[in-house]
Amino acid sequence: PLPQGWTLNPALRQVDMSGTAVSLQPREWSLLEFFLQHEGQVLTKSFLLDQVWGIRFDPGTNVVDAVVCRLRRKLDAPGKPSHITTLRGRGHVFHRDV
């Protein structure tokens, strides 16, 4: 299930949010799809690197944090809670309803 008002367009890698189309980069799209499939689960950085990037990176890399930050900027409404919660030292959790 998608957040209320969201429609996904996989061919264009776009999220339509209540009439506003937001284009995502390939890795942003892959991460969003993974978050949607695992809503409410704590996903560690190393798990995301393995599952979304498909290779094992140095766990000290900030690539996951950078893509999560870009997704937040693109998907979260100003002044509203984020769909993606970071649990320090544990990982990230996606919430459909915020």
Backbone hydrogen bonds, N-H to C=O, Kabsch-Sander energy under -0.5 kcal/mol:
donor,donor_aa,acceptor,acceptor_aa,energy
6,W,3,P,-2.2
7,T,16,D,-1.9
9,N,14,Q,-2.9
12,L,9,N,-0.7
13,R,9,N,-1.0
14,Q,9,N,-2.0
15,V,22,V,-2.4
16,D,7,T,-3.4
16,D,14,Q,-0.5
17,M,15,V,-0.7
17,M,20,T,-3.1
18,S,5,G,-3.0
18,S,16,D,-0.7
20,T,17,M,-1.4
21,A,19,G,-0.6
22,V,15,V,-2.5
23,S,21,A,-0.5
24,L,13,R,-2.7
29,W,25,Q,-2.7
30,S,26,P,-2.3
31,L,27,R,-2.4
32,L,28,E,-2.5
33,E,29,W,-2.6
34,F,30,S,-2.1
35,F,31,L,-2.7
36,L,32,L,-2.7
37,Q,33,E,-1.9
38,H,34,F,-1.2
38,H,35,F,-0.6
39,E,36,L,-0.8
40,G,94,F,-2.4
41,Q,38,H,-2.0
43,L,41,Q,-0.6
43,L,92,H,-2.8
44,T,42,V,-0.6
48,L,44,T,-2.5
49,L,45,K,-2.7
50,D,46,S,-2.1
51,Q,47,F,-2.9
52,V,48,L,-2.9
53,W,48,L,-1.0
53,W,49,L,-0.7
54,G,49,L,-0.6
55,I,49,L,-0.9
57,F,55,I,-0.7
61,T,58,D,-2.4
66,A,62,N,-2.5
67,V,63,V,-2.0
68,V,64,V,-2.7
69,C,65,D,-2.3
70,R,66,A,-2.0
71,L,67,V,-2.5
72,R,68,V,-2.5
73,R,69,C,-2.1
74,K,70,R,-1.8
75,L,71,L,-2.8
76,D,72,R,-2.2
80,K,77,A,-2.1
85,T,83,H,-0.6
85,T,93,V,-3.2
87,L,85,T,-0.6
87,L,91,G,-3.3
88,R,86,T,-0.8
90,R,87,L,-3.0
91,G,87,L,-2.2
92,H,43,L,-2.4
93,V,85,T,-2.6
95,H,83,H,-3.1
98,V,96,R,-0.6
